[in-house]
Amino acid sequence: MVSLAKVPRHAARMAHQLLNPLLFDTISINEYPKSGGTWVCRMIRDVTGFRFDDNAIPRPGRSVVKYHRLPLAVKRQAVVVRDPRDVFVSFYFHCKAIFQDDPFNGQIVAMVEAEVFSRHADEPSRIAAFVDRLIDKPIYPRFTWHAFYDHYLAQGVPVFRYEDFRSDPAATLDRLLKAMDVAVPASVIDKVAEDHAIDKILAARGGEGG
């Protein structure tokens, strides 16, 4: 159920999903949260010049749009997946954060605090309870990692691994762009992959993954 605080953003994203592809080139990247979708979208943005309105009300134009959706009714999409063990750890620390300037993520953190964290004092118990909820009765999104992966694999949607983006970002980005019928010179892809190298990102974060 969508809360009233999320209605304008939710309505705008639904309208953008339906209308923007009719008027402008649009690439949709779908992921289970904390699978590297934001990182991938930023690389696509920089090689194509498309808009990327992450965690904001999207505006019309040539766009790359990130979703956490099952199902997602768009034709031009790719899915990014990550080892679920790493997803769960990253999502756990995400849900311990405070998002004062981001109401959407802030609501997720508040829900997890109320439904999981508030019932467990020590961190090992919190982690165990959090993973159990993700597997058995997810809070957000309302589907499991395995349901997400199995659905899109069966649908034949192009699937790209976060681990491949880490080990060979240029080649993996090139494969994704070709799957989306986007032609970009190899030199541009190489430059963007270098600019978004994971070592640089982790160094900027003080060595933390996610």
Rosetta blueprint (number, residue, H / E / L):
1 M L
2 V L
3 S L
4 L H
5 A H
6 K H
7 V H
8 P H
9 R H
10 H H
11 A H
12 A H
13 R H
14 M H
15 A H
16 H H
17 Q H
18 L H
19 L H
20 N H
21 P H
22 L H
23 L H
24 F L
25 D L
26 T E
27 I E
28 S E
29 I E
30 N E
31 E E
32 Y L
33 P L
34 K L
35 S L
36 G L
37 G H
38 T H
39 W H
40 V H
41 C H
42 R H
43 M H
44 I H
45 R H
46 D H
47 V H
48 T H
49 G L
50 F L
51 R E
52 F L
53 D L
54 D L
55 N L
56 A L
57 I L
58 P L
59 R L
60 P L
61 G L
62 R L
63 S E
64 V E
65 V E
66 K E
67 Y E
68 H L
69 R L
70 L L
71 P L
72 L L
73 A L
74 V L
75 K L
76 R L
77 Q E
78 A E
79 V E
80 V E
81 V E
82 R L
83 D L
84 P H
85 R H
86 D H
87 V H
88 F H
89 V H
90 S H
91 F H
92 Y H
93 F H
94 H H
95 C L
96 K L
97 A L
98 I L
99 F L
100 Q L
101 D L
102 D L
103 P H
104 F H
105 N H
106 G H
107 Q H
108 I H
109 V H
110 A H
111 M H
112 V H
113 E H
114 A H
115 E H
116 V L
117 F H
118 S H
119 R H
120 H L
121 A L
122 D L
123 E H
124 P H
125 S H
126 R H
127 I H
128 A H
129 A H
130 F H
131 V H
132 D H
133 R H
134 L H
135 I H
136 D H
137 K L
138 P L
139 I L
140 Y L
141 P L
142 R L
143 F L
144 T L
145 W H
146 H H
147 A H
148 F H
149 Y H
150 D H
151 H H
152 Y H
153 L H
154 A H
155 Q H
156 G L
157 V L
158 P L
159 V E
160 F E
161 R E
162 Y H
163 E H
164 D H
165 F H
166 R H
167 S H
168 D L
169 P H
170 A H
171 A H
172 T H
173 L H
174 D H
175 R H
176 L H
177 L H
178 K H
179 A H
180 M L
181 D L
182 V L
183 A L
184 V L
185 P L
186 A H
187 S H
188 V H
189 I H
190 D H
191 K H
192 V H
193 A H
194 E H
195 D H
196 H L
197 A L
198 I H
199 D H
200 K H
201 I H
202 L H
203 A H
204 A H
205 R L
206 G L
207 G L
208 E L
209 G L
210 G L
